[in-house]
Amino acid sequence: MALHKIKLWTRQHENVLKSIEAFGIYRPKKEFLEQKFDSIWEYYSDVYRWYVEKAERIVARPKGAEFPIWLSVTSDMMLQPVENNVIIELEAPMDKVVLTDSEKWGYVMNYWYLPIDNSDEEKFNDELKRMGIGDESELYRGHKGNFYPHLRSKIIRSWERLFEGVEEITPTTQATLWEIRKEWVTDITI
């Protein structure tokens, strides 16, 4: 029985391709993300660690993979080539892929409450106004979370919705993998 596969695209530093060619596999390390994000890594590190914890419950994280690899599910949405980077096209087994929604991920990346719908978002925003909170990210990143731990917890719990409703590929669907294997690579754009 053939395993269902999905075509994906990712833009990676040329060293990732060298690793795949030399070792037959690439698994991201924390230091690669620190280099990529440079001075803003500290800002994003908490949500990336949160993502790792949740995503590895969906797809087991192999030893040596510290963080996920982000991929596009359509060529229209793939990141375009830039200097010292390559576009890797691959076909990965579906059971190795975690699908999420890029718009929902934006809420998580900004430390915002991820609402169920517009009504839920309005209700949460009203709650923030009653508490005198203008920037909800301060509930996670700043001291306000100490004063309003129930709101901070509510934000973090809402992020679970990132993994909901991704049964079909839509224009906002994105993917992550824990590794890229040489046998999955179908094309390289330099």
Secondary structure, 3 states (H helix, E strand, C coil): CCCCEEEEEEEEEHHHHHHHHHHCEECCCHHHHHHHHHHHHHHHHHHHHHHHHHHCCCCCCCCCCCCCEEEECCHHHCCCCCCCEEEEEEEEEHHHCEEEEHHHHHHHHCCCCCCCCHHHHHHHHHHHHHHCCCCCCHHHHCCHHHHCHHHHHHHHHHHHHHHCCCCCCCCCEEEEECCEEHHHEEEEEC
